[in-house]
Amino acid sequence: MKLEPIINDNITLANSEIKKIVERVINSAKIAAEKVAVEENFHPLERSFEDIFKSRFGEYSKDKQETIRRSLKPIYTADKAIRTRLYGDLGAIDVKAMESVEHEVTKLPKLKIDPRLLGIWTPSPASDISQPEVERMRSTQPQILNSHNILTSDALLGGGRVFTDLQGEFDHDDFEPQAVTDKLALYVRRVKCVDETNPEWWGSDEVSVAGTSVDETGDTKKINEHFVGGGFDDGDSRWYNPNWRFHWFSMREGDSWPKSYYITMILAEKDNGGLAAFLQKLWEKVESQVKDAVAAYVGGLIGSSFGPLGTLIGAAVGYAVAKIVDWFIEAWNDDIFPPRTVSCTVPSFGARWTISGVWGSTTSGIRRSHFYGHGGHYYIEYYWKLYA
């Protein structure tokens, strides 16, 4: 059976039960940010949502802070009925009196969650996975096991200046279908500036990339910030030769298949100092909140061999952070590139990709993850690789 790893470049959230949990976390973040913006002298609890947002708010100019405060105050002071329409059951929280939205949420009635609808099931050993099982995976978790949409055309590459002496060559593997591969990595081939951030007349962009990862058991790791380079103008590229191994996973953890791996890429323009660190803290906080909430319904299954649950959590966190960042862009007028979460689901150690019609490649096709924000457009060109 020729099984293929399945890549997802656009994480969505179709599971009804995890969505209930995630919406509560998203609304918690919004309420915390609202509190920080409106109450000028508020002192948040350490490591709370409010603490994370207070740090970011403090990086704004006084004029910008006041503008945000004026725009959010009518919502902050609205009656319970209006706030309930905006924030669901969290609208009942006395936002003026609260110390931390997280503490207030624990006082609310538990959500009505059916653990069975979280998709918990005991997968077969890798050697027993059949094509009907793969098709069942596709039908029960379409938000994760989607079609490929692989980008391979060299005609789409090029434009702008190259910041290295040689353009990075695609790290192909010469098709090794018999190799025992127990590691998975995401490699970056280049970072391209399609459109410089505004105002373009002010100067060229300086760009860095950071991130976070979730493995098949739900473990989260921080991917340290990496300075890509300065002098980015429209059309410029930073090529990596050899290609940059952004992050890797051991596939020896857990004892069930399929195994899903998530990477959230955070791109920041250095003029917005501290942005990557802020987004990392936000991501880690959301991950903690989602995992704790799910644990209340399924207990010890988190971090166990039940891979699909870890997969759902990874998808949920990426979805939640993207929604929170979208809110920030609108409510705080923050110059943020919304982070992008990508995933790779591996059905067995023997899985390989089909390239140019031939199955057996341990390297995927070239992918692109696009970042849009504050008048700019960048993309990161990457691929996944299985290796020993």
N, C-alpha and C positions, 0 to 999 in steps of 0.2 A: 504494500500500500504506500503510494507516494504522498506523504503528508507534507503540508507547507506551513511555515509560520505565518500568522496573519497580522498585518500591520494596520493600525488605525491612526490616522492623522487628525481626526476630528472627533474628539470624545463627546458623546452625548449621553443623556441619562434617561432611559426608558423605563427602568424598574420603578413601579409605583411606590413601593415601601421605602426604598432608599431615598426616593425623591422627597417623601414627607420629612424624613430626617434632615436631609440637606437643606430644604427650604427653611427649616427652623434655625439651622446654623447660619444661613445667609442673612435672615432677618435679625438674628442676634448681632451679627457684625454691623449691620446698618444702624441699629439702635445704639450700639456702643460708639460708633463714629459720630452719630448725631449728638450724643451727650457731650463728647469731647469738643466738638465744634462750637456748640452753643454756650456751654458753661466755661467761661474763660478761666476761672480759678479752680476748676475741678482737678483733684489729685487722684489718679487711678490706682488701683491695686496692681502690684508688680506682676508682670507676665499675663495680665488680663487682656482681653480684646481692646479695652479702653487704653491700656498702657501702650500697646503697639500703635494705635491710631494717634495717640497724643504725641508720640515721638515724630511721626510723619507730619502732623499738623504744625509742629514747632519749626519745621524747615521752611514753611511758607513765610512770605512777607506779611507784615502787620496789615497792610491794605487787603491782601488776599484773604487773610483770616477773617477780617471784618465782613468782607463780601459774602463769604461762606456762612458766617454766623447769621447774617441778615436773611439769607435765602432759606436756611433750615429752621429758623426760629418758629415760623407759623406752623410747621409740621410738629415740632417739638412741643408746642403749647396747645395743640389741637385736642379735642375731646376724645374720649375712649372709642366712640363709634368710628370716627375718622381714622384713628390709629389702627383699629382692628381691621378696617378695610385695606390698610397699607401693609400691616405686619401679621395678619392672622391672629392667632391666640396670644401672640406676644404683645399685641396692642393693649392688653390688660395690665401690663407692667407699668408701675409708677416710675417713669423714667427720671423724673426730677429727684426722687428720693433714693433711687438705687445706687449702690456702690459698684456693682458689677452685674452686667446683664447675665453672665453665666450663673451667678447665684440665684437670680430671679427665675431663670428658666427651670431650675430644679424644683421650684415651688409649683409649677404648672402641672396640670394633669398629664400623664404619659400619653404619648401618641398611640393611636390604635394601629399597631403593626402586626402583620401576620408573618412570622419568621419563615414560613414555608414559601411565601412569595418573594423572599430575598434570594431564592434560587439555590438554597443549600442542598447539595446532593453529594453522594460519594462517588467520585470519578473512578473509572477503571484503571488498572495499571497500564503503563504506556504500551506494552506489547499487545494489549487486548483492544486498543482503540480501533474501531472500525469506521468505515465511511458513514454508515447510518448514525454512529455516535457523533461524528463531526457535524453532520447535517442537523442533528438534534441540538448541538451546541449553537449552531448558527441561528436556529429558530428560537431558542430560549434566551439568547443573549445577543440580539442583533446589533446592539450599540457597541459591542466589542468585536465580534467576528464579522467584519464587513468585507466588501470587495477590495481589491488591491489598489487600483488607480496609481500604478507605478509610473514615475516619470523617468524616461531613459533617453529622450531626444537631445543629442548634443547641439542641435540647432537652436535650442532655447538658452544655451549658455553663452556668456560673453558680455561685452559692454563695460565701459569704465576702465579705471586703472587697476593693475594687479599689484598688490603690496608685497609680494615675494618674488624672488628671481625666477622661480619655476612654478607653473600651475600644478596643483596637486593632481596626481593620477588616481583614478578609481582603484581602490585596493581590492582587486578581484582575486578570487581564490583558486582559479583554474579548475573549478568543479571537482570537489573531493567528496563524493557521495558516501564513501566507506569510512571517512574519518570519524572518530569518536569525539564529539564536541559537547562540552559541558559548561561553556561560558557564552554569554551573549553581551555584545557591546554596541553602543551607538557611537558612530564616528562622524565627525564634522568635516566636510570637504571644503566648504567656504562659507563666509558671511558676506552678503551682498547688500549694498545700499542702493535701492531702487530710487528712492526720493529722500533727500536730506530733510531732517526735522526743521521746523520753522522757529525763528526767522532765519532763512538761509543766508541772508546777507551778513548775519552776525559772525559767522565763522563755521568751520567744518565740525562735524560730529566726532566725539570720542565715544567708543562703544565697548561695553563689557557684557559678558554672558555668565550667568550663574544658573543654578537649578536645584531640583530635589528629585528623589527617586523613590519608588515603591516597588518592592520585589514580590515574589509569589506568595509569601507568608504575611504580607502587610507591613514589613519593616520599612521604615523611612530613613533616608540618608540625605544629608545636605551636600550639594555639589558646589564647591567653592567658586567664588567669582574669578573670572579669567578676563584679563584686559585684551580685547581683540585688536584694538589699535585706534589711532587718531587720524585726522585728516580725511574723514569720509565725506565725500560729496556725491552728487547724483551719479549713479552708474559705477561707483568704485566697488572693488571686491578685495577681500582678504582671503587668499588661498592658503591651504595648509598642505605642505608636502614635507614629511609624510602626513597623512590625514590625522586629525586630532581625535584621540579616543576620549570622548566627552565623559562617558561613564560605562561601567561594565557590571554584570551580575554573574554570580555563580548559580548554575541551574541544578546544583546538588542539594539545595535546601528544599524542604517539603518532600512528600512521598506520593504525590498524586499529579495527574496530568488532566487537562492542559495547564500550563503555567504562564501567567501573564505578568508583564513588567511594564512599569510606567515611568516616564521621564517628563518632568515639567521644565521647560527651558524659559529662563527669564532674561530678556534682553533689556539693557538699560543704557541710556545716553548719559555719559558721565557728568554732563552739566547739571543733571538732576541729582546730585550727590546723595548717597544713602538709599537710593531707590531699590537696588537689588537686595540690600540687607532687609529693608522693610518688607518686600514681597516674600522673601524667604521666611521671615518671622510669621507673616500672615499665613503662608502655606502651611507651616508647621503647626500653627494654632488651629487652623481649620481641620487639618488631619487629625489632631488630638481630639477635637470636638466630635467629628464624625465617628471616629473609632470608639470613643466612649459611649456615644449614643447607640451605636449598633450593638456594642457589648451588653447594654442593658436588656437587649432582646434575645441575643443568641449566646451570651456568656463566653465560655471558654473556646468556642469555635474560632474566634479571631486568633490569628497567628498559628493555627493548627494546619493540618494537611488539606483543609477545605479550600482549595485554590480559588474557586469562583467567588467566594465571599471576599477574599483579599482583592480580587479583580474589581468587584463592585465598589469597594472602598476607594481603590485607586481612581476609578472613574468618577466617583462622587466628589472626591477632593478637588480634582482638576476642574470639574464642572462648577463647584462652589466658588473657588478662587476666581475663576473667570467672571462669574456673575457679580461677585463683590467688586472686582476691579472695574467692571462696566459701570457699576453704580458710582464708584469713586470718580470716574472720568466725568460723569454727568453732574453729580452733586457737589463734588469738591473741585471740579475743573482741573483734575490732576493730570500732569503730563506723563502718563503711564503707557508703556507698551503692554497691553494685556498679555500675560504669560500664555504659552502654548503647551498643552499636554499631549504627548504621543505615547502609543503603546505597541507592544509586540507580544502576541500570544503564541507560545510554542507547544505543539501537541505531543512531541516526544523528542528524545535525543537525536533520533534519525531524521527529523524534519529538515527539509531543504527547500530553497526557492526555485522557481522556474524562471530562467532568464533566456530571452530570445527563443522561446519555445522548447528549451531543454531543461528538464528537471535535474537538480543535483548541486545547485550553487549554495555555498555557505554564506554568501553575501547577497543582500537584497538589492533591488534596484535603487537608484538615487531618488530621494524624497526632498520636498521643500516644506518648511514651516514658516509661514508668513507672519510678520509683526507690523501692525499699523498703530500709529499713535502720534499725537501732537504734530500733525502735518507731515509725518515721515512714513516711509515704508521700507522695511528690511526683510530679508529672508535668510534662514539658515538652511544650507544644503547638506543633507546627511544621509546615512544609510545604516542599517543594522548588519551585524556580522556574528555568526556562530563560529566558535573556535575552541581548541583544546587548551 
